[in-house]
Amino acid sequence: MDFTNKIQDINYEEKLPILQVSTEELYLSLSPSTIYTGAFTIDNQGGGQLQGFILSSHPYLTCDLDQWEGNKQVCMYRIDTKGMNVSQMYECSFTILSNGGEKVIPIWIIIEESEGFNIEKREWHDLETFANYAKNHWSEAMDYFHSKEFSHWLQQDFSSWISLYQYVKNQSADRALESFLVGGGWKKPVQWSLINTDTYIRITEGQKRDLEYVVEIQQEHWGYTEGIITTNVDWIQLWKDQINSEELDQQGRGYIPYRIIPNAFKKRYQCGYIFVDTPYQRLKYEVTGIKNPTLDIQISQKSFYNEDKGEILIINNTGEDLVIHIRPNASWVQFEAKKYLISQKASIPFTIHFTKWNQFLYKAFFSQGIFHKTQIIVQTVVNKKGIKKEFTIMVGPEI
């Protein structure tokens, strides 16, 4: 096992967090009276635990969280263009304040007028070219699709597709257009894929704060689809139960936030799933939870010779620095100090050294024994509760 020695004196300082944001700036062209959704990620490129606040400069720009604590966070945002003027440029921004630095994401929004439906000025002449038009102008194609003019056009020139049109048009606007184009064979069904198919989550015994994570999906092929989100375990809590293509960002990536409820995680090892069901497929994301002890203290070995060396190995899962007190019951077990401040992992060295006086006492009082025994006591306090562990070590016989 690889233990990183992070033992320092009492003025020990852990590496500081470093804020990194996936998006530097945004230039958006939006239609009036619409709602645009997007996302960016926040990462910690340093040490410790990153936490902070997200501030919006304008009321039409909102984020799904005001503050966060965690080394990876997905921030969903939305822009409401209701009341904005056509052809006007709007400037706004997100300001991210954290213990790892500050970032400003400037955003420029231009409002473009949507052209009304005009059958004479259309850019398509048959259903195949209409599908190609929808690929690059989905919103406009959806408006055309639900217009009376489009229905009349089908009846006049493509009456064989009227029955399919009548069958799908009562669905939601986006879904109806998708079903029509897929049903007619003019496009492939939208497919989603998982960026990662599983994750391992470590939960510390006694942890009370919920743990927040995300499932990332990527859309393959253009168009629209909807997904129903479910889970099969009670220790996974979903933030929402549906997702659709409109919620994906400009790169076709979507985020499904969820949280782990430590109080509901009863066993040491459990496996659960998050399912995303669309009309065409089922995605299965595996979440494996492992419950770690708050503090794991071990000794490198239990038997030694004179002038030997050993280590106390400690894994700290509390998320905080701990003060460790060590007391050997014999003078020939020697540590550099009696008190240590440790971070996540530590290996505390000690030596076995019998002085001439120790050797005299050993020969005088323990000549009948093969090994000489003593104890090392390790103590600390976690959440105002004392933790004590004793190790018995033996030294001999070549003293």
C-alpha positions in Angstrom: 0.0 0.0 0.0 1.3 3.4 -1.0 1.3 5.8 2.0 2.2 9.4 1.3 4.1 10.9 4.2 2.3 14.1 5.1 3.6 14.5 8.6 4.4 18.0 9.6 4.7 20.0 12.7 1.7 21.9 14.1 1.9 24.7 11.5 1.2 22.2 8.8 -0.5 23.7 5.7 -2.3 21.7 3.1 -2.2 22.6 -0.6 -4.7 25.3 -1.5 -7.6 24.7 -3.9 -7.3 26.1 -7.4 -10.5 27.1 -9.3 -10.9 26.0 -12.9 -14.0 26.7 -15.0 -14.8 24.9 -18.3 -16.2 28.0 -20.0 -14.3 31.2 -20.5 -16.9 33.2 -22.3 -20.2 32.8 -24.2 -21.6 34.3 -27.4 -25.2 33.4 -28.0 -27.7 34.1 -30.7 -31.2 33.6 -29.3 -34.8 34.1 -30.4 -37.1 36.5 -28.5 -39.5 35.1 -25.8 -37.6 31.8 -25.5 -35.6 30.1 -22.7 -32.1 28.9 -23.4 -30.4 26.3 -21.1 -26.7 25.5 -20.8 -24.1 24.3 -18.4 -20.5 24.7 -17.4 -18.3 22.7 -14.9 -16.2 23.8 -12.0 -13.1 21.8 -11.0 -10.5 21.9 -8.3 -7.0 21.7 -9.8 -5.3 22.1 -6.4 -5.7 20.4 -3.0 -8.2 20.6 -0.2 -11.9 21.1 -0.7 -13.2 23.8 -3.2 -16.2 25.8 -2.2 -17.7 29.1 -3.2 -20.6 31.2 -4.6 -22.0 32.0 -8.1 -23.4 35.4 -8.7 -25.4 36.6 -11.7 -25.3 40.1 -13.0 -28.9 40.2 -14.4 -32.2 38.7 -13.4 -32.8 37.1 -16.8 -29.6 35.0 -16.2 -30.0 32.4 -13.5 -28.0 29.4 -12.2 -29.4 26.3 -10.5 -27.3 26.8 -7.4 -26.1 29.9 -5.5 -23.2 28.2 -3.7 -21.5 24.8 -3.7 -18.9 22.7 -1.9 -17.0 20.0 -3.8 -14.1 19.5 -6.1 -16.3 18.9 -9.2 -19.6 20.7 -9.8 -21.8 21.0 -12.8 -23.7 24.3 -13.0 -26.9 24.4 -15.0 -28.0 27.9 -16.1 -30.9 29.4 -18.1 -31.5 32.6 -20.0 -35.0 34.0 -20.4 -35.3 36.3 -23.4 -38.8 37.4 -22.7 -39.0 41.2 -23.0 -35.7 41.5 -24.8 -35.6 43.7 -28.0 -34.9 42.2 -31.4 -31.4 43.0 -32.9 -30.1 44.3 -29.6 -27.0 43.0 -27.9 -27.1 42.2 -24.2 -24.1 41.8 -22.0 -24.2 39.9 -18.7 -21.9 37.6 -16.7 -21.5 35.0 -14.0 -19.0 35.8 -11.2 -17.6 32.8 -9.4 -16.1 33.5 -5.9 -14.3 30.6 -4.2 -11.5 29.7 -1.8 -9.5 28.7 -4.9 -9.8 32.0 -6.8 -12.2 34.1 -8.7 -13.5 33.8 -12.3 -15.8 35.9 -14.4 -17.7 34.4 -17.3 -18.7 37.2 -19.7 -21.8 36.4 -21.8 -23.0 38.3 -25.0 -26.5 37.7 -26.2 -27.9 38.9 -29.5 -31.7 38.7 -30.1 -32.6 37.6 -33.6 -36.1 37.8 -35.0 -37.7 34.5 -36.1 -39.1 34.6 -39.6 -42.7 33.6 -39.9 -43.8 30.7 -42.0 -44.0 31.6 -45.7 -44.6 28.6 -48.0 -43.4 30.6 -51.0 -40.0 31.4 -49.3 -39.3 28.0 -47.9 -35.8 26.5 -48.3 -37.2 23.0 -48.9 -39.2 21.5 -51.8 -39.8 17.9 -50.7 -39.8 16.0 -47.4 -36.2 14.9 -47.8 -35.0 18.5 -48.2 -37.4 19.5 -45.4 -35.5 17.0 -43.1 -32.2 18.6 -44.1 -33.6 22.0 -43.3 -34.7 20.7 -39.9 -31.2 19.5 -39.2 -29.9 23.1 -39.1 -33.1 25.0 -38.3 -34.9 22.8 -35.8 -37.1 25.5 -34.2 -38.2 27.0 -37.5 -38.9 23.6 -38.9 -41.0 22.7 -35.9 -43.1 25.9 -36.4 -43.6 25.0 -40.1 -44.5 21.4 -39.2 -47.4 22.5 -36.9 -48.7 25.2 -39.3 -51.9 24.8 -41.4 -49.8 25.6 -44.5 -47.6 22.5 -43.9 -50.7 20.3 -43.6 -52.2 21.7 -46.8 -48.8 21.2 -48.6 -48.7 17.5 -47.5 -52.3 17.0 -48.7 -51.6 18.5 -52.1 -48.2 17.0 -52.9 -47.4 14.2 -50.4 -50.8 12.8 -49.4 -49.3 9.3 -48.6 -47.7 10.8 -45.5 -50.9 12.4 -44.1 -51.8 9.4 -42.0 -48.3 9.5 -40.3 -48.6 13.3 -39.8 -52.1 12.9 -38.2 -50.8 10.1 -36.0 -47.8 12.1 -34.5 -49.0 15.7 -34.5 -50.8 15.4 -31.1 -47.5 14.7 -29.4 -45.4 17.5 -27.9 -44.2 19.9 -30.6 -40.5 18.7 -30.6 -41.4 15.0 -30.2 -44.0 15.2 -33.0 -41.5 16.5 -35.6 -38.9 13.9 -34.4 -41.4 11.0 -34.7 -42.5 12.2 -38.2 -39.0 12.4 -39.6 -37.9 9.1 -38.0 -41.1 7.3 -39.0 -40.7 8.5 -42.6 -37.1 7.3 -42.7 -35.6 10.8 -43.3 -33.4 10.7 -40.2 -32.0 8.3 -37.6 -33.5 8.2 -34.1 -31.6 10.3 -31.6 -29.3 8.3 -29.5 -27.7 9.2 -26.2 -24.5 7.7 -24.8 -23.0 7.8 -21.3 -19.6 9.7 -21.0 -18.8 7.2 -18.2 -20.8 4.1 -17.5 -20.0 3.7 -13.7 -18.5 5.4 -10.7 -17.1 4.4 -7.3 -18.1 6.5 -4.3 -16.4 6.3 -1.0 -18.6 7.1 2.1 -17.0 7.8 5.5 -18.6 6.2 8.5 -20.6 8.7 10.4 -20.8 11.1 7.5 -23.9 13.3 7.6 -23.6 15.7 4.6 -25.0 14.4 1.3 -22.6 13.8 -1.5 -23.5 15.4 -4.9 -22.5 14.0 -8.3 -23.6 14.1 -12.0 -24.2 11.6 -14.8 -23.0 13.1 -18.1 -24.7 12.1 -21.4 -23.8 12.9 -25.0 -26.3 13.1 -27.8 -25.5 11.3 -31.0 -27.4 12.3 -34.2 -29.4 15.5 -34.5 -33.0 15.9 -33.5 -35.0 15.6 -30.3 -35.7 12.9 -27.7 -36.9 12.7 -24.1 -35.7 10.5 -21.3 -37.3 9.3 -18.0 -34.8 9.1 -15.1 -35.2 6.5 -12.4 -33.1 4.6 -9.8 -33.5 1.3 -8.0 -32.1 2.2 -4.6 -33.1 4.6 -1.9 -29.6 5.9 -1.1 -29.5 7.6 -4.6 -31.7 10.7 -4.8 -32.4 12.2 -8.2 -32.7 16.0 -8.7 -35.1 15.5 -11.6 -37.0 12.6 -13.2 -36.9 13.8 -16.9 -34.5 15.2 -19.4 -34.8 16.2 -23.1 -32.6 17.4 -25.9 -33.5 21.0 -25.3 -31.6 20.8 -22.0 -28.4 19.8 -23.6 -25.6 22.4 -24.1 -24.3 23.5 -27.5 -22.0 20.5 -27.7 -24.9 18.1 -27.2 -23.9 17.2 -23.7 -26.3 16.9 -20.8 -26.1 16.5 -17.1 -28.2 14.5 -14.6 -27.4 15.6 -11.1 -27.9 13.2 -8.2 -26.9 12.9 -4.6 -25.9 10.1 -2.3 -27.7 9.9 1.1 -25.2 8.5 3.6 -27.8 7.8 6.3 -29.6 5.5 3.8 -26.4 3.6 3.0 -26.6 0.7 5.4 -24.1 -1.8 4.2 -20.3 -1.6 3.8 -20.6 -2.3 0.0 -23.6 -1.6 -2.2 -24.4 -1.2 -5.9 -27.2 0.8 -7.4 -28.2 2.0 -10.9 -29.5 5.1 -12.5 -31.7 4.4 -15.6 -32.4 6.8 -18.5 -35.2 5.5 -20.7 -36.0 7.1 -24.1 -38.4 5.9 -26.8 -35.4 4.1 -28.5 -33.1 2.9 -25.7 -32.2 2.4 -22.1 -29.0 3.8 -20.5 -27.8 2.1 -17.3 -25.3 3.9 -15.1 -23.8 1.9 -12.2 -23.0 3.5 -8.9 -20.9 1.5 -6.4 -20.7 2.8 -2.9 -18.0 1.7 -0.4 -18.2 2.7 3.2 -14.8 3.5 4.7 -13.9 3.7 8.4 -13.4 7.2 9.7 -9.8 6.4 10.6 -7.7 3.4 9.7 -4.6 3.0 11.9 -2.2 0.1 11.3 1.4 -0.8 12.2 3.9 -1.9 9.5 4.9 -5.0 11.5 4.6 -6.6 14.9 8.1 -8.1 15.5 11.5 -6.4 15.4 15.1 -6.7 16.1 17.4 -4.3 17.9 18.3 -1.2 15.7 15.2 -1.9 13.6 12.7 0.5 12.1 8.9 0.5 11.8 6.0 2.8 10.9 2.5 3.7 12.1 0.3 3.9 9.0 -2.8 6.1 9.1 -5.5 6.8 6.6 -7.7 9.8 7.5 -11.1 9.8 5.9 -12.6 12.6 8.0 -11.8 15.4 5.5 -10.1 17.4 8.2 -6.6 17.5 9.6 -6.1 15.5 12.8 -3.8 15.8 15.7 -2.3 12.3 16.5 -0.8 11.6 19.9 1.6 8.6 20.2 2.8 7.1 23.5 5.2 4.1 23.6 5.3 2.2 26.9 9.1 1.5 26.6 12.0 3.9 26.2 13.6 1.7 23.5 10.7 2.5 21.1 11.6 5.9 19.9 9.4 8.4 17.9 10.6 11.8 16.6 7.7 13.5 18.5 4.8 12.8 20.7 2.3 14.7 18.6 1.7 14.9 14.9 -0.7 16.9 12.6 -1.7 14.7 9.6 -3.8 15.2 6.5 -5.3 12.3 4.4 -2.4 9.8 4.7 0.6 9.5 6.9 3.4 7.1 7.8 4.9 7.9 11.2 8.4 6.3 11.5 9.9 5.0 14.7 13.0 3.1 15.7 13.9 0.2 18.0 17.0 1.0 19.9 18.2 -0.8 23.1 20.7 1.1 25.0 23.3 -0.7 27.2 21.0 -0.1 30.2 18.0 -1.6 28.3 20.1 -4.6 27.4 21.2 -5.0 31.0 17.6 -5.0 32.2 16.6 -7.3 29.5 19.2 -9.9 30.4 18.6 -9.5 34.1 14.8 -9.9 34.0 13.8 -11.4 30.7 16.6 -14.0 30.1 14.0 -16.8 30.1 11.9 -15.2 27.3 12.5 -15.2 23.6 10.8 -11.9 22.9 10.4 -8.7 24.8 6.9 -7.1 24.5 5.6 -3.6 24.9 2.7 -1.5 23.7 2.4 1.6 21.4 -0.7 3.7 22.1 -2.2 6.0 19.4 -4.9 8.5 20.3 -6.9 11.3 18.5 -10.2 13.0 18.6 -12.8 12.8 15.8 -16.1 14.8 16.0 -15.4 15.3 19.8 -15.1 11.6 20.3 -11.9 10.1 21.5 -10.3 7.2 19.5 -7.6 5.0 21.0 -5.7 2.1 19.5 -3.0 -0.1 21.1 -0.4 -2.1 19.3 1.7 -4.9 20.9 5.1 -5.3 19.5 7.8 -7.8 20.2 11.6 -7.4 20.0 14.1 -10.3 20.0 15.8 -12.6 20.2 19.1 -11.1 19.0 19.4 -8.3 21.6 
